[in-house]
Every structure is written in C-alpha cells, then in structure tokens.
Amino acid sequence: MYLFIIEESIQTLGMAIYQAKKSNRTDLVRELAQYTLDNVIKPAIAFCNTYGMATYPLNQAYWIFYDSSKKLMETYLAE
C-alpha cells in the first residue's frame, strides 16, 4: 500500500508542476521538482530497493515508475 500512496503523491505533484509550467512559474517548477525528487522519489526508490523485495514482482513496476519520475524531475531542474 505504501508504494501505491507514494506513486499517487508523485502523480499529484507532477500535476502541480505541470500547472506551474503552464503558468510560466519557472521558480515554482524548480522548487516543486526539487521537493518531489528529494522528499518523495529518492526515499521511495530506497524503500523499493530494500523492503520492496517483499512485494516482488510488484516492486519492479513501482521501481520503474519511480526511476522514470526521477528522470522527469531532473529534466525539469535542468530547464
């Protein structure tokens, strides 16, 4: 259940970032992307790499989602 809640929070933050991007709020885009990366995605990947093994093979699907979300946030930060 934890993996699912984290996935939903990443999606919600992604929608907030999308709206900020549409509003040309570059400062807010970077702030939200950094927050999401540091406080949601990186801990989720760490959790998946340790305790997530108990939910194999489901953990692999979540890990792929978290990894692609990490790359997306890094893209927002590089803009």
N, C-alpha and C positions, 0 to 999 in steps of 0.2 A: 504494500500500500504506500510506503514511503516513496518508492521510486516513481509511482504514479503521481503523487502530490507534487513532487519536485518537477516532474515533466509538465504538469499543468501550470505551475508557477513560472516556468521558463516561457511557456507559450503566452501567458498573460503579460509578462514583462516584455516579450517580443512585440506584442500588440501595442504596448505603451511606447516602445521605441519607434515603431512604425508611424504612430501618430505624431510623435515629436519630429520625426524626419520629414513628414508631410508638411509640418508647420515651420520648417526650416529652423528648428531649435537645435542646432549642432551641439551646443553646450549640454543640453539635456540628453541628447542621444548618447554622447560620450559618458556622461555621468551614469545613466541607466545601464549602458553596456558594461561599464567597469563594475558596477554593483552586481549585475547579474553574473558576470564572469567570476568575480571574487567570492561572492557570498552564496551563490546557488549552484553554478555549474561545476566549479572545481571541487567543492565538497561532495557533490553528487557523484562525480567521477571517482573520487577517492572511496566513497562508500561502496560504489559498484565494484570497484577493484578488490575490496576486502570482503565485506559482508554480503555483497550481491551474489556471490557464488552459491549461496543457499537457494537462490531462485533460478538457477540455470534451467533452461536457456533464455528465460525472460530477461535476465540481467544483460545479456548481449544486445538485445534490441534497445534497451534503455541506454546502454553504454554508447551505441552508435548514435542515438538521438542526442545525448549529451555532448559527444565529440563534435557532431556537426553544428550544434548550437554554440559550442566554444569557438569554432571557426567563424561562425557568423558574427559573434560579438567582437572577435579580433578584427574582422573586416570593418565593422562599424568604428572601432577605435582607430583604425588606420586611415579612415577617410578624412 
